[in-house]
Amino acid sequence: MNDDLTYEQMVEKFQCPGCVAGSDMECGAYKAGYHGCDGHVTGTHILGIGCFALGLPKGFNRPGWLKGRHNNQMNIRLWVSPEEHGAECGWDKLNVPVWAMEKDGFLFVRTYSPRINETNVDVVQGGTLALCPDAIDVGEFADEID
């Protein structure tokens, strides 16, 4: 596992790479949000694939379509520790962890909120699959995901 990162270091590691505004929090567009930079907009585009977030692994780096948002914006929620995640958000039947993968000391989770048709990518420092046992472990076939 990596040394524990601060909240700001997590923003720079997972949101800043490939952002339209720049590659660090000194970009001038940084807006501190509750779980990440609220000014983040994915700025990397590949013809035929679309936009993706460079700082996130395959399976978690594509924004998809969200009602009322552009297709190059995505909800990325950064959690400094599993304890913080469990206390603040918690996955349940209204915020369903669907896909999950452990990588380099982080747990990446695609969360779906069916009531409001919203998706999130949760990045939990030090998290393990035990936090979301019903999610599909995509780490087993991450190389097959485009």
C-alpha positions as CSV (number, residue, x, y, z in Angstrom):
1,M,0.0,0.0,0.0
2,N,1.1,3.5,-0.6
3,D,1.8,5.8,2.3
4,D,-1.4,7.4,3.4
5,L,-2.3,10.4,1.2
6,T,-4.0,13.5,2.3
7,Y,-7.3,14.6,0.8
8,E,-5.4,17.2,-1.4
9,Q,-2.9,14.5,-2.6
10,M,-5.9,12.2,-3.5
11,V,-7.4,15.1,-5.6
12,E,-4.1,15.5,-7.4
13,K,-3.7,11.8,-8.0
14,F,-7.2,10.8,-9.1
15,Q,-8.9,14.0,-10.4
16,C,-6.2,16.4,-11.7
17,P,-4.6,14.1,-14.4
18,G,-6.2,15.0,-17.7
19,C,-8.5,17.6,-16.2
20,V,-9.5,20.4,-18.6
21,A,-8.3,23.1,-16.1
22,G,-4.8,21.7,-15.5
23,S,-2.8,18.9,-13.8
24,D,-2.7,20.1,-10.2
25,M,-4.8,22.0,-7.7
26,E,-3.0,25.3,-8.6
27,C,-5.0,25.3,-11.9
28,G,-7.3,28.2,-10.9
29,A,-10.4,26.2,-11.3
30,Y,-10.0,24.0,-8.1
31,K,-13.2,24.1,-6.0
32,A,-12.9,22.2,-2.7
33,G,-15.9,19.9,-2.5
34,Y,-17.0,17.5,0.2
35,H,-15.5,14.5,-1.6
36,G,-13.2,16.0,-4.2
37,C,-12.8,18.9,-6.6
38,D,-16.2,20.2,-7.7
39,G,-14.5,22.0,-10.7
40,H,-13.2,18.7,-12.2
41,V,-13.9,18.1,-15.9
42,T,-12.4,15.2,-17.8
43,G,-10.3,16.7,-20.6
44,T,-8.9,13.6,-22.3
45,H,-10.9,12.3,-25.3
46,I,-10.2,9.5,-27.7
47,L,-12.2,9.3,-31.0
48,G,-14.6,6.4,-30.9
49,I,-14.3,6.0,-27.1
50,G,-15.1,9.4,-25.7
51,C,-13.9,11.1,-22.6
52,F,-12.1,9.4,-19.7
53,A,-10.4,10.3,-16.5
54,L,-6.7,9.7,-16.7
55,G,-6.2,9.4,-12.9
56,L,-8.6,6.4,-12.5
57,P,-8.1,2.8,-13.6
58,K,-10.0,1.1,-16.4
59,G,-13.6,0.3,-15.5
60,F,-13.8,3.4,-13.3
61,N,-12.5,6.1,-15.7
62,R,-15.4,6.6,-18.0
63,P,-18.1,9.2,-17.1
64,G,-21.1,7.9,-19.0
65,W,-24.2,10.1,-19.2
66,L,-25.7,11.9,-16.3
67,K,-29.0,13.8,-16.4
68,G,-28.2,17.5,-16.4
69,R,-24.5,17.1,-16.9
70,H,-22.2,17.0,-19.8
71,N,-20.7,13.7,-20.8
72,N,-17.2,14.8,-19.7
73,Q,-18.2,15.3,-16.0
74,M,-18.4,12.6,-13.5
75,N,-19.1,12.2,-9.8
76,I,-15.8,11.1,-8.2
77,R,-15.9,10.8,-4.4
78,L,-12.6,10.5,-2.6
79,W,-12.4,8.9,0.9
80,V,-9.2,9.3,2.9
81,S,-10.0,6.2,5.0
82,P,-12.4,3.3,5.1
83,E,-13.6,4.5,8.5
84,E,-14.5,7.9,7.0
85,H,-16.4,6.1,4.2
86,G,-18.4,3.9,6.5
87,A,-19.4,6.9,8.7
88,E,-20.2,9.4,6.1
89,C,-21.7,7.6,3.1
90,G,-22.3,3.9,3.5
91,W,-23.5,1.7,0.7
92,D,-27.0,0.3,1.1
93,K,-30.0,-0.5,-1.1
94,L,-30.3,3.2,-2.2
95,N,-26.5,3.6,-2.9
96,V,-25.5,0.2,-4.4
97,P,-21.9,-0.8,-4.9
98,V,-22.0,-2.5,-8.2
99,W,-18.3,-2.9,-9.4
100,A,-15.3,-2.9,-7.2
101,M,-11.6,-3.4,-7.4
102,E,-8.6,-3.2,-5.1
103,K,-5.5,-1.6,-6.7
104,D,-2.3,-0.1,-5.3
105,G,-3.8,0.3,-1.8
106,F,-7.1,1.8,-2.9
107,L,-10.6,0.4,-3.3
108,F,-12.4,1.7,-6.5
109,V,-16.2,1.3,-6.5
110,R,-18.8,2.1,-9.1
111,T,-21.8,3.0,-7.0
112,Y,-25.3,3.4,-8.5
113,S,-28.2,5.2,-6.8
114,P,-31.3,3.9,-8.7
115,R,-33.8,6.2,-7.1
116,I,-32.1,9.3,-8.6
117,N,-30.4,7.5,-11.5
118,E,-27.0,8.7,-10.5
119,T,-23.6,7.0,-10.6
120,N,-20.5,7.7,-8.6
121,V,-16.9,6.4,-8.5
122,D,-15.8,6.0,-5.0
123,V,-12.0,5.9,-4.3
124,V,-11.3,4.6,-0.7
125,Q,-7.8,4.8,0.5
126,G,-7.0,1.5,2.4
127,G,-10.4,0.1,1.5
128,T,-10.9,-3.6,0.8
129,L,-13.5,-5.6,-1.0
130,A,-14.9,-6.6,2.4
131,L,-16.5,-3.1,2.6
132,C,-18.8,-4.1,-0.4
133,P,-19.0,-7.9,-0.5
134,D,-22.0,-7.9,-2.9
135,A,-20.1,-5.9,-5.6
136,I,-18.6,-7.6,-8.6
137,D,-14.9,-7.9,-8.3
138,V,-13.7,-6.6,-11.6
139,G,-10.1,-6.8,-10.6
140,E,-10.2,-10.4,-11.9
141,F,-10.8,-9.3,-15.4
142,A,-9.6,-5.6,-15.4
143,D,-7.4,-6.2,-18.5
144,E,-10.5,-7.1,-20.5
145,I,-12.3,-3.8,-19.8
146,D,-11.9,-1.1,-22.5
